[in-house]
Amino acid sequence: MKHEWLQYLPAHARPQAEAEVAELDFLKAKTRVLEELLRLRRLERYGRRSESLTEEQLLLLSEEPTVSSQELALEANLAAQEKRASKPATPGGSPRRKHPGRQPLPAHLPRQEQVIPCPPDQCACPICHQPTVVIGHDTSEELGVKPVEYFVRVIRREKRACRQHPEGGVATAPVPAKLLPKSKLSDEVIIDTVIRKYEWHQPLYRQAAMLAREAAVVIDRHTLDDGVMWVGQLLLPLKPPMRQELFIGRYLQADETPVGVKTPRVRGRSHRAYLFEYSQPYGVAVFDFRMGRGREGPREFLDGFAGTLQCDGYAGYDDLAPPGSPAAQAICRAGCLAHCRRYFDKAHEVAPTETAALGVVRQIGALYAVEALAREQGMTAAERLTLRQQQSVGLMAALKAQIEKLQKTALPKSALGRACGYALGQWARLEVFLHDGHIEIDNNRCENGMRPVALGRKNWLLIGSEAAGPKVAAILSVLETCRRLKIDARAYLKDVLPRLAQWPLPEVAELTPRAWQQRQPPKTA
């Protein structure tokens, strides 16, 4: 019994003591929650390196609002060195990690041989002083590189006429098809600019600076932007047929991420818009640009979809159709166990001495071990379902009982209490993967497709206008689909883009990445 000593107090003193004890318990609980929040803010601000810092170091850093990541790393490394210095040395020392060995350079790269002769003082025998002969070579390989080489393509179109009959006129060779007919940039340069920006996260001003510095070619970044936006305009008609390809599978994942956009709606700062991603784990991915995060975005995009939708617990994916309607019953929601795990992982971070959250994380790890086994053995969906029924069903039941037990003792506002509340609130959706071998255990494949947007956002910062948003979404859709289907994005864009402007709109489905890939001849070994 908690505070059983109260029963030994006199009756007249017991009410006041109980009130003081209750207030003390409340203050302890409040202090614990505030300490968790403070630790969480430190983790968000300084990252995981702050785990290596002492409380005194964190206190000093909190008084320096302009502290840099380099300073934090230096301080964390110093703390780690001090910890290692204070630890007693083990008799045998720490075991040395086995080196994985040097990986050979790819065989498909061309080889350029460089023969290095022996110096003159090594070309004679040290005994008889006669010239020595070459008996072999000590061979090694290193990866070389040539800087990107830009050149000017001079296009000379032939003109023909008859000298005996000048009245017959002059015939001129046709103008080659180009993305931008009057642009001084070739299709290859425009495609390279698109890929550098949306796959390698290089903003246009930086690409223009690289051209000027490395090739002495001055191209205004607005010229580059015109080419990128024209590519986005050409790719816009591909989104509807790609959306239909996405719906055929009857299983898709969804996620969203914020992105800044310049718009007259907001002055002095960028507007917070969103890019929604809808994708198949190993197939088509379609991005949808929205000026807000409201429910109308998923509702419009998913209109006509029937199957399983896997996403996190965001309420914007709820009520995609009027309750009771056939459309509402056509979509089954599946949850993401990775999101559930993150809540408990964060609860352990903010309270490392508490092992309850760590126990849940380990139990979830056992479920992922089952999924790893299915991948290693290359199981089909039916075989994976059988394995889950044999192993994962019991693990999920034990996990639920473990979380329910924790929820009874955890403070509702604490990190552990919020983790328990999220998991149990999503439990029916978290169990969907147990009944369908096609469904993944989490939404990570979709989130991986969002990472290029998050990385690029740190470089190109925002989208220049509201009208540019759908064009950016079309470019991202094609590039991410090419990545998932293992298509060379340069080869695809170079082949498809010049034809898109003149392609009949009803037949544009023939040019989607998946349809284009199916028409390619099989690769020979």
Contacts in CASP RR format, 6 or more apart in sequence:
PFRMAT RR
TARGET T0000
AUTHOR 0000-0000-0000
METHOD contacts of the structure
MODEL  1
MKHEWLQYLPAHARPQAEAEVAELDFLKAKTRVLEELLRLRRLERYGRRS
ESLTEEQLLLLSEEPTVSSQELALEANLAAQEKRASKPATPGGSPRRKHP
GRQPLPAHLPRQEQVIPCPPDQCACPICHQPTVVIGHDTSEELGVKPVEY
FVRVIRREKRACRQHPEGGVATAPVPAKLLPKSKLSDEVIIDTVIRKYEW
HQPLYRQAAMLAREAAVVIDRHTLDDGVMWVGQLLLPLKPPMRQELFIGR
YLQADETPVGVKTPRVRGRSHRAYLFEYSQPYGVAVFDFRMGRGREGPRE
FLDGFAGTLQCDGYAGYDDLAPPGSPAAQAICRAGCLAHCRRYFDKAHEV
APTETAALGVVRQIGALYAVEALAREQGMTAAERLTLRQQQSVGLMAALK
AQIEKLQKTALPKSALGRACGYALGQWARLEVFLHDGHIEIDNNRCENGM
RPVALGRKNWLLIGSEAAGPKVAAILSVLETCRRLKIDARAYLKDVLPRL
AQWPLPEVAELTPRAWQQRQPPKTA
3 18 0 8 1.000
3 21 0 8 1.000
6 14 0 8 1.000
6 17 0 8 1.000
6 18 0 8 1.000
6 21 0 8 1.000
7 14 0 8 1.000
9 17 0 8 1.000
29 411 0 8 1.000
32 351 0 8 1.000
32 411 0 8 1.000
32 414 0 8 1.000
33 411 0 8 1.000
33 413 0 8 1.000
33 414 0 8 1.000
35 350 0 8 1.000
36 350 0 8 1.000
36 351 0 8 1.000
36 414 0 8 1.000
36 415 0 8 1.000
37 350 0 8 1.000
39 349 0 8 1.000
39 350 0 8 1.000
39 351 0 8 1.000
40 346 0 8 1.000
40 349 0 8 1.000
40 350 0 8 1.000
40 415 0 8 1.000
42 50 0 8 1.000
42 58 0 8 1.000
42 62 0 8 1.000
43 50 0 8 1.000
43 51 0 8 1.000
43 346 0 8 1.000
43 349 0 8 1.000
43 350 0 8 1.000
46 53 0 8 1.000
46 58 0 8 1.000
46 61 0 8 1.000
46 72 0 8 1.000
49 72 0 8 1.000
49 73 0 8 1.000
49 76 0 8 1.000
50 58 0 8 1.000
50 72 0 8 1.000
50 76 0 8 1.000
51 349 0 8 1.000
52 76 0 8 1.000
52 77 0 8 1.000
52 79 0 8 1.000
52 80 0 8 1.000
52 83 0 8 1.000
53 61 0 8 1.000
53 75 0 8 1.000
53 76 0 8 1.000
53 79 0 8 1.000
54 79 0 8 1.000
57 75 0 8 1.000
57 79 0 8 1.000
61 67 0 8 1.000
61 72 0 8 1.000
61 75 0 8 1.000
104 141 0 8 1.000
105 141 0 8 1.000
105 142 0 8 1.000
105 143 0 8 1.000
109 143 0 8 1.000
115 137 0 8 1.000
122 132 0 8 1.000
123 131 0 8 1.000
123 132 0 8 1.000
124 130 0 8 1.000
124 131 0 8 1.000
124 132 0 8 1.000
125 131 0 8 1.000
125 132 0 8 1.000
147 214 0 8 1.000
148 214 0 8 1.000
148 215 0 8 1.000
150 211 0 8 1.000
150 215 0 8 1.000
150 217 0 8 1.000
153 186 0 8 1.000
155 176 0 8 1.000
157 172 0 8 1.000
157 173 0 8 1.000
157 174 0 8 1.000
157 175 0 8 1.000
158 172 0 8 1.000
158 173 0 8 1.000
159 170 0 8 1.000
159 171 0 8 1.000
159 172 0 8 1.000
159 173 0 8 1.000
160 170 0 8 1.000
160 171 0 8 1.000
160 172 0 8 1.000
161 168 0 8 1.000
161 169 0 8 1.000
161 170 0 8 1.000
161 171 0 8 1.000
162 168 0 8 1.000
162 169 0 8 1.000
175 181 0 8 1.000
177 498 0 8 1.000
177 499 0 8 1.000
178 186 0 8 1.000
178 187 0 8 1.000
178 498 0 8 1.000
179 187 0 8 1.000
179 190 0 8 1.000
179 227 0 8 1.000
179 230 0 8 1.000
179 231 0 8 1.000
179 234 0 8 1.000
179 497 0 8 1.000
179 498 0 8 1.000
180 190 0 8 1.000
180 226 0 8 1.000
180 227 0 8 1.000
180 230 0 8 1.000
183 190 0 8 1.000
183 223 0 8 1.000
183 226 0 8 1.000
183 227 0 8 1.000
184 223 0 8 1.000
185 193 0 8 1.000
185 219 0 8 1.000
185 223 0 8 1.000
185 224 0 8 1.000
185 227 0 8 1.000
187 494 0 8 1.000
187 497 0 8 1.000
187 498 0 8 1.000
188 494 0 8 1.000
190 227 0 8 1.000
190 228 0 8 1.000
190 230 0 8 1.000
190 231 0 8 1.000
191 231 0 8 1.000
191 490 0 8 1.000
191 493 0 8 1.000
191 494 0 8 1.000
191 497 0 8 1.000
192 490 0 8 1.000
193 204 0 8 1.000
193 207 0 8 1.000
193 224 0 8 1.000
193 227 0 8 1.000
193 228 0 8 1.000
194 228 0 8 1.000
194 231 0 8 1.000
194 475 0 8 1.000
194 493 0 8 1.000
195 479 0 8 1.000
195 489 0 8 1.000
195 490 0 8 1.000
195 493 0 8 1.000
196 202 0 8 1.000
196 207 0 8 1.000
197 203 0 8 1.000
197 204 0 8 1.000
197 207 0 8 1.000
197 228 0 8 1.000
197 460 0 8 1.000
198 452 0 8 1.000
198 456 0 8 1.000
198 472 0 8 1.000
198 475 0 8 1.000
198 476 0 8 1.000
198 479 0 8 1.000
199 452 0 8 1.000
199 479 0 8 1.000
199 489 0 8 1.000
201 452 0 8 1.000
201 455 0 8 1.000
201 456 0 8 1.000
201 458 0 8 1.000
201 459 0 8 1.000
201 460 0 8 1.000
202 210 0 8 1.000
202 459 0 8 1.000
203 459 0 8 1.000
203 460 0 8 1.000
203 461 0 8 1.000
204 221 0 8 1.000
204 224 0 8 1.000
204 225 0 8 1.000
204 228 0 8 1.000
204 460 0 8 1.000
205 221 0 8 1.000
206 459 0 8 1.000
207 221 0 8 1.000
207 224 0 8 1.000
208 219 0 8 1.000
208 220 0 8 1.000
208 221 0 8 1.000
208 224 0 8 1.000
211 217 0 8 1.000
211 218 0 8 1.000
211 219 0 8 1.000
212 218 0 8 1.000
212 219 0 8 1.000
228 475 0 8 1.000
229 468 0 8 1.000
229 471 0 8 1.000
231 471 0 8 1.000
231 475 0 8 1.000
231 493 0 8 1.000
231 497 0 8 1.000
232 471 0 8 1.000
232 472 0 8 1.000
232 474 0 8 1.000
232 475 0 8 1.000
233 471 0 8 1.000
234 497 0 8 1.000
234 500 0 8 1.000
234 501 0 8 1.000
235 471 0 8 1.000
235 474 0 8 1.000
235 475 0 8 1.000
235 477 0 8 1.000
235 478 0 8 1.000
235 497 0 8 1.000
235 500 0 8 1.000
236 470 0 8 1.000
236 471 0 8 1.000
236 474 0 8 1.000
237 500 0 8 1.000
237 505 0 8 1.000
237 508 0 8 1.000
238 474 0 8 1.000
238 477 0 8 1.000
238 478 0 8 1.000
238 500 0 8 1.000
238 508 0 8 1.000
238 511 0 8 1.000
238 512 0 8 1.000
239 286 0 8 1.000
239 473 0 8 1.000
239 474 0 8 1.000
239 477 0 8 1.000
241 508 0 8 1.000
241 509 0 8 1.000
241 512 0 8 1.000
242 284 0 8 1.000
242 286 0 8 1.000
242 477 0 8 1.000
242 481 0 8 1.000
242 512 0 8 1.000
242 513 0 8 1.000
242 514 0 8 1.000
243 278 0 8 1.000
243 286 0 8 1.000
243 301 0 8 1.000
244 509 0 8 1.000
245 284 0 8 1.000
245 512 0 8 1.000
245 514 0 8 1.000
246 252 0 8 1.000
246 278 0 8 1.000
246 279 0 8 1.000
246 280 0 8 1.000
246 284 0 8 1.000
246 285 0 8 1.000
246 286 0 8 1.000
247 304 0 8 1.000
247 305 0 8 1.000
247 306 0 8 1.000
249 280 0 8 1.000
250 306 0 8 1.000
250 307 0 8 1.000
250 308 0 8 1.000
251 280 0 8 1.000
251 307 0 8 1.000
251 308 0 8 1.000
251 310 0 8 1.000
251 438 0 8 1.000
251 439 0 8 1.000
252 278 0 8 1.000
252 279 0 8 1.000
252 280 0 8 1.000
252 305 0 8 1.000
252 308 0 8 1.000
252 309 0 8 1.000
252 310 0 8 1.000
253 278 0 8 1.000
253 279 0 8 1.000
253 280 0 8 1.000
253 281 0 8 1.000
253 309 0 8 1.000
253 310 0 8 1.000
253 311 0 8 1.000
253 440 0 8 1.000
253 443 0 8 1.000
253 445 0 8 1.000
253 446 0 8 1.000
254 276 0 8 1.000
254 277 0 8 1.000
254 278 0 8 1.000
254 279 0 8 1.000
254 298 0 8 1.000
254 309 0 8 1.000
254 310 0 8 1.000
254 311 0 8 1.000
254 317 0 8 1.000
254 443 0 8 1.000
254 446 0 8 1.000
255 276 0 8 1.000
255 277 0 8 1.000
255 311 0 8 1.000
255 312 0 8 1.000
255 443 0 8 1.000
255 446 0 8 1.000
255 447 0 8 1.000
255 450 0 8 1.000
256 274 0 8 1.000
256 275 0 8 1.000
256 276 0 8 1.000
256 277 0 8 1.000
256 293 0 8 1.000
256 314 0 8 1.000
257 274 0 8 1.000
257 275 0 8 1.000
257 277 0 8 1.000
257 450 0 8 1.000
257 453 0 8 1.000
257 454 0 8 1.000
257 457 0 8 1.000
258 272 0 8 1.000
258 273 0 8 1.000
258 274 0 8 1.000
258 293 0 8 1.000
259 273 0 8 1.000
259 274 0 8 1.000
259 275 0 8 1.000
259 453 0 8 1.000
259 457 0 8 1.000
259 462 0 8 1.000
259 463 0 8 1.000
260 270 0 8 1.000
260 271 0 8 1.000
260 272 0 8 1.000
260 273 0 8 1.000
260 457 0 8 1.000
260 461 0 8 1.000
260 462 0 8 1.000
260 463 0 8 1.000
261 270 0 8 1.000
261 271 0 8 1.000
261 273 0 8 1.000
261 291 0 8 1.000
261 462 0 8 1.000
261 463 0 8 1.000
261 464 0 8 1.000
261 465 0 8 1.000
261 466 0 8 1.000
261 468 0 8 1.000
261 469 0 8 1.000
262 270 0 8 1.000
262 271 0 8 1.000
262 462 0 8 1.000
262 463 0 8 1.000
262 464 0 8 1.000
262 465 0 8 1.000
262 466 0 8 1.000
263 270 0 8 1.000
263 271 0 8 1.000
263 291 0 8 1.000
263 465 0 8 1.000
263 466 0 8 1.000
265 271 0 8 1.000
270 462 0 8 1.000
271 291 0 8 1.000
271 466 0 8 1.000
272 292 0 8 1.000
273 289 0 8 1.000
273 290 0 8 1.000
273 291 0 8 1.000
273 292 0 8 1.000
273 463 0 8 1.000
273 466 0 8 1.000
273 469 0 8 1.000
274 289 0 8 1.000
274 290 0 8 1.000
274 291 0 8 1.000
274 292 0 8 1.000
274 293 0 8 1.000
275 287 0 8 1.000
275 288 0 8 1.000
275 289 0 8 1.000
275 290 0 8 1.000
275 450 0 8 1.000
275 453 0 8 1.000
275 472 0 8 1.000
275 473 0 8 1.000
275 476 0 8 1.000
276 287 0 8 1.000
276 288 0 8 1.000
276 289 0 8 1.000
276 290 0 8 1.000
276 297 0 8 1.000
276 298 0 8 1.000
276 301 0 8 1.000
277 285 0 8 1.000
277 286 0 8 1.000
277 287 0 8 1.000
277 288 0 8 1.000
277 446 0 8 1.000
277 449 0 8 1.000
277 450 0 8 1.000
277 480 0 8 1.000
278 285 0 8 1.000
278 286 0 8 1.000
278 288 0 8 1.000
278 301 0 8 1.000
278 302 0 8 1.000
279 285 0 8 1.000
279 286 0 8 1.000
279 445 0 8 1.000
279 446 0 8 1.000
279 449 0 8 1.000
279 480 0 8 1.000
279 484 0 8 1.000
280 484 0 8 1.000
281 440 0 8 1.000
281 445 0 8 1.000
281 446 0 8 1.000
282 445 0 8 1.000
282 484 0 8 1.000
283 481 0 8 1.000
283 484 0 8 1.000
283 485 0 8 1.000
283 514 0 8 1.000
284 481 0 8 1.000
284 484 0 8 1.000
284 485 0 8 1.000
284 512 0 8 1.000
284 513 0 8 1.000
284 514 0 8 1.000
285 449 0 8 1.000
285 477 0 8 1.000
285 480 0 8 1.000
285 481 0 8 1.000
285 484 0 8 1.000
286 477 0 8 1.000
286 481 0 8 1.000
287 472 0 8 1.000
287 473 0 8 1.000
287 474 0 8 1.000
287 476 0 8 1.000
287 477 0 8 1.000
287 480 0 8 1.000
288 297 0 8 1.000
288 301 0 8 1.000
288 473 0 8 1.000
289 469 0 8 1.000
289 470 0 8 1.000
289 472 0 8 1.000
289 473 0 8 1.000
290 297 0 8 1.000
291 466 0 8 1.000
293 316 0 8 1.000
294 316 0 8 1.000
295 315 0 8 1.000
295 316 0 8 1.000
295 317 0 8 1.000
295 318 0 8 1.000
295 319 0 8 1.000
295 320 0 8 1.000
298 316 0 8 1.000
298 317 0 8 1.000
298 320 0 8 1.000
299 320 0 8 1.000
299 321 0 8 1.000
302 309 0 8 1.000
302 320 0 8 1.000
302 331 0 8 1.000
303 327 0 8 1.000
304 327 0 8 1.000
304 330 0 8 1.000
305 330 0 8 1.000
305 331 0 8 1.000
306 330 0 8 1.000
306 331 0 8 1.000
307 330 0 8 1.000
307 331 0 8 1.000
307 332 0 8 1.000
308 331 0 8 1.000
308 332 0 8 1.000
308 333 0 8 1.000
308 334 0 8 1.000
308 432 0 8 1.000
308 436 0 8 1.000
308 438 0 8 1.000
308 439 0 8 1.000
309 317 0 8 1.000
309 331 0 8 1.000
309 332 0 8 1.000
309 333 0 8 1.000
309 334 0 8 1.000
310 333 0 8 1.000
310 334 0 8 1.000
310 335 0 8 1.000
310 336 0 8 1.000
310 432 0 8 1.000
310 439 0 8 1.000
310 440 0 8 1.000
310 443 0 8 1.000
310 446 0 8 1.000
311 317 0 8 1.000
311 333 0 8 1.000
311 334 0 8 1.000
311 335 0 8 1.000
311 336 0 8 1.000
311 443 0 8 1.000
311 446 0 8 1.000
312 335 0 8 1.000
312 336 0 8 1.000
312 339 0 8 1.000
312 443 0 8 1.000
313 335 0 8 1.000
313 336 0 8 1.000
313 339 0 8 1.000
313 422 0 8 1.000
313 426 0 8 1.000
313 429 0 8 1.000
317 333 0 8 1.000
319 328 0 8 1.000
320 327 0 8 1.000
320 328 0 8 1.000
320 331 0 8 1.000
321 327 0 8 1.000
321 328 0 8 1.000
321 330 0 8 1.000
321 331 0 8 1.000
322 328 0 8 1.000
332 432 0 8 1.000
333 429 0 8 1.000
333 432 0 8 1.000
334 429 0 8 1.000
334 432 0 8 1.000
334 433 0 8 1.000
334 439 0 8 1.000
335 426 0 8 1.000
335 429 0 8 1.000
335 430 0 8 1.000
335 432 0 8 1.000
335 443 0 8 1.000
336 430 0 8 1.000
336 442 0 8 1.000
336 443 0 8 1.000
336 444 0 8 1.000
337 364 0 8 1.000
337 367 0 8 1.000
337 430 0 8 1.000
337 433 0 8 1.000
337 441 0 8 1.000
337 442 0 8 1.000
338 441 0 8 1.000
338 442 0 8 1.000
338 443 0 8 1.000
338 444 0 8 1.000
338 447 0 8 1.000
339 422 0 8 1.000
339 426 0 8 1.000
339 442 0 8 1.000
339 443 0 8 1.000
340 364 0 8 1.000
340 419 0 8 1.000
340 422 0 8 1.000
340 423 0 8 1.000
340 426 0 8 1.000
340 430 0 8 1.000
341 361 0 8 1.000
341 364 0 8 1.000
341 365 0 8 1.000
343 415 0 8 1.000
343 418 0 8 1.000
343 419 0 8 1.000
343 422 0 8 1.000
343 423 0 8 1.000
344 357 0 8 1.000
344 358 0 8 1.000
344 360 0 8 1.000
344 361 0 8 1.000
344 364 0 8 1.000
344 416 0 8 1.000
344 419 0 8 1.000
344 423 0 8 1.000
345 357 0 8 1.000
345 361 0 8 1.000
346 415 0 8 1.000
346 419 0 8 1.000
347 354 0 8 1.000
347 357 0 8 1.000
347 414 0 8 1.000
347 415 0 8 1.000
347 416 0 8 1.000
347 417 0 8 1.000
347 418 0 8 1.000
347 419 0 8 1.000
348 354 0 8 1.000
348 357 0 8 1.000
348 358 0 8 1.000
348 361 0 8 1.000
350 415 0 8 1.000
351 357 0 8 1.000
351 414 0 8 1.000
351 415 0 8 1.000
351 416 0 8 1.000
354 416 0 8 1.000
356 406 0 8 1.000
356 410 0 8 1.000
356 416 0 8 1.000
357 406 0 8 1.000
357 415 0 8 1.000
357 416 0 8 1.000
357 419 0 8 1.000
359 402 0 8 1.000
360 399 0 8 1.000
360 402 0 8 1.000
360 403 0 8 1.000
360 406 0 8 1.000
360 419 0 8 1.000
363 395 0 8 1.000
363 398 0 8 1.000
363 399 0 8 1.000
363 402 0 8 1.000
364 399 0 8 1.000
366 395 0 8 1.000
367 392 0 8 1.000
367 395 0 8 1.000
367 396 0 8 1.000
367 399 0 8 1.000
367 441 0 8 1.000
368 441 0 8 1.000
370 387 0 8 1.000
370 388 0 8 1.000
370 391 0 8 1.000
370 392 0 8 1.000
370 395 0 8 1.000
371 441 0 8 1.000
373 387 0 8 1.000
374 383 0 8 1.000
374 384 0 8 1.000
374 387 0 8 1.000
377 383 0 8 1.000
379 387 0 8 1.000
381 436 0 8 1.000
381 437 0 8 1.000
381 438 0 8 1.000
382 437 0 8 1.000
384 437 0 8 1.000
385 435 0 8 1.000
385 436 0 8 1.000
385 437 0 8 1.000
388 433 0 8 1.000
388 434 0 8 1.000
388 437 0 8 1.000
389 434 0 8 1.000
392 433 0 8 1.000
392 434 0 8 1.000
393 434 0 8 1.000
396 430 0 8 1.000
396 431 0 8 1.000
396 434 0 8 1.000
400 424 0 8 1.000
400 427 0 8 1.000
403 420 0 8 1.000
403 423 0 8 1.000
403 424 0 8 1.000
404 420 0 8 1.000
404 424 0 8 1.000
406 416 0 8 1.000
406 417 0 8 1.000
406 420 0 8 1.000
407 417 0 8 1.000
407 420 0 8 1.000
407 421 0 8 1.000
407 424 0 8 1.000
410 416 0 8 1.000
410 417 0 8 1.000
410 420 0 8 1.000
411 417 0 8 1.000
412 418 0 8 1.000
423 430 0 8 1.000
432 439 0 8 1.000
433 439 0 8 1.000
433 440 0 8 1.000
433 441 0 8 1.000
449 480 0 8 1.000
452 476 0 8 1.000
452 479 0 8 1.000
452 480 0 8 1.000
453 476 0 8 1.000
463 469 0 8 1.000
463 472 0 8 1.000
478 489 0 8 1.000
478 492 0 8 1.000
478 493 0 8 1.000
478 513 0 8 1.000
479 489 0 8 1.000
481 487 0 8 1.000
481 512 0 8 1.000
481 513 0 8 1.000
481 514 0 8 1.000
482 488 0 8 1.000
482 489 0 8 1.000
482 492 0 8 1.000
482 513 0 8 1.000
483 489 0 8 1.000
485 513 0 8 1.000
485 514 0 8 1.000
485 517 0 8 1.000
487 513 0 8 1.000
487 516 0 8 1.000
487 517 0 8 1.000
492 513 0 8 1.000
492 516 0 8 1.000
495 516 0 8 1.000
496 511 0 8 1.000
496 516 0 8 1.000
499 511 0 8 1.000
500 508 0 8 1.000
500 511 0 8 1.000
503 510 0 8 1.000
503 511 0 8 1.000
509 515 0 8 1.000
END
